[in-house]
Amino acid sequence: MHFTVSGRTVEIFSTAEGIAPLVILNTIQDEGEKIFDKSLELGGKDFTLAAISGLNWNRDLSPWETPEIRNNRHGFGGADEYISELTTSILPEICARLHEKPEYTAIAGYSLAGLFALYAAYKTDVFSRVASVSGSLWFPDFTGFAQSHDFVKTPDRIYLSLGDAEAKTRDKNLAPVQKNTEFLAGFYQSRGITTTFELNPGNHFNDPTGRTAKGIKKMIGNN
């Protein structure tokens, strides 16, 4: 099933025959089906995936303005606006098309979408679980924000992952990513949140489909 709302494309995939988790995945066009198919290979709990594309990647998924990185053509800092759009317009349209009310709603994403997944949990009580897969947790001042703000609703589970070569970069903006991700994993664990941190082989561009599928499956688990 696929439809458009607020100029965004939403594709819904499901193996669920009854009540099951709903996973919101912000992604690029056509990646949702690949990730869902890969998740089927991994087995485990049934779930529904709503993949949202048609995003202005840098603007919609980053929490605040920051200097341009690597000469990107679009600026940062529109996540609050997109969170409002997601929770008031897009998510209700998704839920209206489901046969059953979700067991709970989770959010996942790769790269900047992984950063957004964590940030969104600080801004809305919609999401019960979070998967930040190779998340852009190098983002300036995000660890400080995470320490000084409370989640609107504390997640039941947080999954964080990274490629083991992602921090091996000459880009000083990106180099802190592993340190920051490991710090946040420990920080969330210290607050009593069930948190998983996992290192995958390779750099940021190594198997994003497989990493995302694995992150989703580990986030939802079997309960």
N, C-alpha and C positions, 0 to 999 in steps of 0.2 A: 504494500500500500504506500502510495506517496501523494503528497499534496503540498500546496504553497500557502503560507500564512505570514503576513507582515514582510513579504518579499523574500522569505526564507523557504528553502526546500526541505521538507521533512519526509523521511522514509522510515516506515515501521516494519520491523521484522520480528517474528515471534515463534517460539516452539511451545508456548504456554497454552494449555487447554483449560486452565482454571486461574485462580489467583496466583500471581507471580510478580517478582520485582520488575519495575520499569527502570531502564537505564537510559539516561539522556547522554548522548554523545555528540559533541560539537566537532565537526570534521570537515574535510573537503569533499567535493562532489564525487560520488561513486565509491567512496571508501567504506561507507557503512555496511554494504552488502558483503564486501570482502572480509571485514572484521567479524561480522556475524557468522559467516560461513566457517571462518577459522575457529570461532568459539565453539561451534558444533563439534568440530574435531576433538576438542578438549573435553567434551562431556560435561557432566555435573548438572547442577540445578537449572531448570528451565527459566527463561526470562524473556522479557520483551525489550527490544532495542529500538529507540527512536533516534535516528541519525539526522542531525541538522547541518545543512550546508548553505552556501550562499552568503557567507560571512565576510565582512571586512576583517581579515584575520588579525592584523595588528591592533586595530582600533577596538573592535568588539570584545576581544579576549584579554586585554591588558587593563590593569586596575587604575593606572594614572599616567599622566604624561611623563615622558622621559626622553632624553636626547635620542635622535635617530640612531639606530644600530645598523651597521653595514649598509648604509645608504638606502635603507628601505624607503619606498615611495610614499608610504602612508604612516601617519603618526600613531601614537599610542593613547590610551586613556579613556576608552569608551565602555568599559565593562559594566559600570553601574547602569548605564542606559540600556545595555543589552540584557542585563539581569532582569530589569523591569519588564522588558519586552518578552523575555523568555517565560517569566512566571505569570504574567497577566494575560498574554495573548497566545503564545505558542503552546505552552504546556496544557492549558485548558482544551485547546483544539486536539492535542494528542490524546488526552484522557477521554474526550468525547467519542473517539473512534475505537476505544478498547472495549472488549466484551465484558471485562471485569475490572473493578477498581484495583489498582496496583497494591500488592502486598506492602511495598514501600517504593519510594522514588530515589534513585541514586544518580550520580553524575560522574562521567569519565571524560578524559581527553588526553591528547598527546601534544607535547611541546607547549605552545602558548595556551592551547585548550586545556592542558593539564594544570597550568597555573590558574586559569580561569575556574576550573573545577574546585580547587581549594578556596579561592577567593569568594566564589559564590556561596560557599557554606558559611562564610562570615557575614554574608549580607542577607540571607533568606533562610527560613526554616523549612524549605521544601525538601532538601536533600538529606537523606538519612545515612548515606554512605558515599565515599569519594574515592576515585582512582585518578591519581596524577601520574601519568605514564611518561617518562622522560620529560617531566614538567619543566617549564622555563623558570625554575626557582632561583636562577641567577638574577632575576628581575630586581632592579635597584630598590632597596628598602623593604622588600617583601618579608624577610625574616623579622625585621623590626616590627612591621605591621602585625605579623602573626603573633608575636609575643605580647603586644600591647592591646590586642583586641580579643574579644570572646566570640566564639561561634554563636550565631543566633540560636541554633539547636546543635548541641554537641553530636557529631557523627558517631554512629555505632561502630564504624570501621573506616580506616583510612589506608589506602594502598599507595605507596610511593615506589617508583622504580627509576632506574637510570642505566645507560650504557656505561660499561667500565672504562671506556675511552673518551667519554664526553668532556671530562675536565681537562683532557690533554690537548689543549688548544692555545694558540697564541693570542686569541682574542681575550683581552683582560676583562671584558664585560661578561663573557660566558664562563671563564675559568672557575669561578666560585661555585658552580652548580652542584658538584658532588658534596662539597663541604656544607652548603646550605641545605641540601636535601637530607643528608645524614643528621644535621642539626635538628631540622624540623621533625624527622622521625623520632628522635630521642625526646624532643620537646612534647610531642603529642603523647608518646608513651608515658612520660612523666605525669601527664594530666589524666591518666587512666583510660585513654582511648586505645582500643585495639588497633594497633598500627603495624603494618608490614612494610619493610624496606627491602628491595631486591635489586641486585646488580645483574644486568644482562651483558652478554659479550658484545663488544663493538661500539661504534660511535653513535651519534644521534640519529643517523639515517639508516641504521641497520635494523631491518625487519620491524618497522613500526606497526604493521598489521598484526603480526604475531605477538608483539609485546602488548599491544592494546587489548587483544582478545584475552591474553593471559591475565592482564591486570583486571579486566572486567570479571573474569571467572573467579579470581581470588578475592575480589571485593565482595561479590555476592555469596561466595562459599556455598555451603549446603544448608544454611539456616538463616 
